[in-house]
Amino acid sequence: MSQDFIRVQRHERIVVVSLLKGVINAIDGSLVEQLSGALSAAEKDPDVQGIVLSSSNDKFFSIGFDIPQLYNLSRDEFVSFYRSFNALCIQLYSLPKPSVAAITGHAIAVGCILALCCDRRIIAEGRKLMGLNEIKLGVPVPFVAECIVRQLVSSRHARGILETGAFYQPEQLLQMGLVDAIEPAGQVLERAVETVQSYETIPPGAYAAIKQSRVEEVKEQVTAKLDERNRIFIECWYSPAARHLLQKAMEKF
């Protein structure tokens, strides 16, 4: 029997999807498949106004890729997984309904990317870190995330985020524009649900059209160059330098 790595709950017309894969919510093929299925169901259901993406704990939103599980995949297997992950990102980013990330714990690497794919991000106050540290593991930031970051923040901030692999605390994230609000930990989910509910009076068709205009530029950029950028990522993933860094990173799992 397959294990459930997400929990789906209804708050009236809002679907709350919580990552439920241990404490660190490491992302693998099963989680990608389950999350994609939940998004598809929410998109098709006319009674669903929007979604909140959250974690089942307050330590990690997600640590990123499940490196111990993905490290030993064959190249063909990893290529298939990585394509599925990119498809999930585009699916979440272009969901024609409001989406809010309720970030109650650290959002690291592709965990951060999932949050960036939502329309809004609300993070808990305190030492909650968020950032794209892929470069420190010997691989580039996935192209879809690079495009989103460059749309969200200034070019100066984007360079720092993408090229240094730094982690940022809530106040820094808010100042740069990577998150939209900081709340006490116990109020993050409630605020996220309220944010989605604030769109309730807007006709769904009008909202979907406006959102499509906003995400269209990034989708076009990604579509035009994704195959080539994926090839570069895969080459880096299997390079000796990245293999060494990924092995060291596995010690944290």
C-alpha positions, 0 to 999 in steps of 0.5 A: 500500500502506498503511503500518503505524503500529503493531507488534504482538508477543506476549510469551507471552499478552501483546500489546505494541502499539507506536506506530510512526509516526516519532519523535513518533507523531503520531495521525491517522485511519490510526493510530486505525484500526490501533490499534482493529483491534489492540485488537479482535483482542486482545479477541476472542482467548481466548489473549490475557491483556492488552495493553501499549501502548508506543512504538517509541522512547524520545523520544515515547510520542506528541506527540498529534494529527498537526496538520499532517495534520488542520489542513486537513481539512474540517469533515465530515472532522474530525468523522468523525476525531474521532468515531473517536478518541473511540470508540478511547478508549472502546474502550481504556478499557473493554477487558475485559482488563488494559492497561498503558501503557509510557511511555518518552517524552513523552506529550503531549495526546491521546498522554497521553489514550491512556496515561490510557485504560489501566488502569496507567501506568509511565513512564521516569525522567528528563525525560519529560513528560506532560500535557494541553496542549489549552487552550494550543492553543485547544481543551478537553481531549477529554471522555473524558479530562476524565472519566478525569482527574477519576476518577483524581486529586483535584479540585484536581489535576484543575483544574490538569491540565485548566485550565493545560495544564501538563506534568509530570515523572515524580515529579509524575505519581506524586504526583498519581496519574496514573502508577503507577510510575517505572522506569529507561528500559530496564526500563519495557516489562519492568515493564509486561509483568510488571504484566499478567502479575500478573493471570494467576491471576485468572479473566478473567470476574471481572476483566472484571466488576470492571473494568466496574464501575470504568469504567461511571461514566465511560462513562455520563458520556461517553455522556450528553454526548459529542455536545454536548462534541464539538460544542464541541470542533469549534467551538473547533478551527475558531475563529480563535484556535485556528487561529492557535495550531495553525499555531504548533504545526505548527512543532514537527512 
